[in-house]
Amino acid sequence: MDLKLRNKRALVTGSSRGIGRAIALSLADFQVDVAINYLRNRQKAEETAQEIESRGVRSLVVKGNVARPDHVERLFQTIDDAWGGLEIMVSNAASGVLKPARELTLHHFDWAMHINAAALLPLIQHFSRLPSQGEKTLVAVSSLGATRAIPNYTAVGASKAALESMVRHLSAEYAPEGIRINAVSAGTVDTDALKHFPNREELLEESRRRTPAGRLVEPQDVANTVVYLCTQYASMIHGQTIIVDGGYSILA
């Protein structure tokens, strides 16, 4: 299948593992050069980069905290110096404290909001300034906690709701400049991040039971949708949040 992505250049934040890694490898499968952004585990980032290069395209490993404006500036400068431009950006890096609301502090709330939502602002600003060959595409990774109540997810859920709102507002502003912006909201995915949930096993079992498709969402399911949104076949999808959850959210 030719999705006409060959020779495009992409940045995927938080892409050394989990959903971000699946997105990076899927883009590489369609001959996209991919910059791998990580914060702590360089070994995992290097392993992902090697897998990308095994597909016959270029990789670039860049350390940086997307919640730090100076790190974001350095990240894009590194990409510009190495590749001279960028067509695709996937905002996937996320963090947050998973606690009942009664145990949360404003510091916890601010941290989740900053890295999961506010970071999108400097990312789009720098992305919009880089040269590109044709249309640019930005996809942000969200979660069902943006619209549904999930135990211990108050701060992160609020930040994901803010992220989806930003996607709509940024899309309206940047679409005339040839930048398409959308979000993908993932259902329950059993990644390393889920290990931090105190009620992980209960959450997994409930999700399996309630999902009409009969299984949990996998990282590849999310990656497939992200890749589609990066193609010309999605050229009139702007400012939307596409839900990938096997039908979980359609049930009352």
Secondary structure, DSSP 8 states (H G I E B T S, - for coil): ---S-TT-EEEETT-SSHHHHHHHHHHHHTT-EEEEEESS-HHHHHHHHHHHHTTTS-EEEEE--TTSHHHHHHHHHHHHHHHS--SEEEE---------GGG--HHHHHHHHIIIIITHHHHHHHHHHS--SS-EEEEEEEEGGGTS--TT-HHHHHHHHHHHHHHHHHHHHHGGGTEEEEEEEE--B-SGGGGG-TTHHHHHHHHHHH-TTSS-B-HHHHHHHHHHHTSGGGTT--S-EEEESTTGGG--
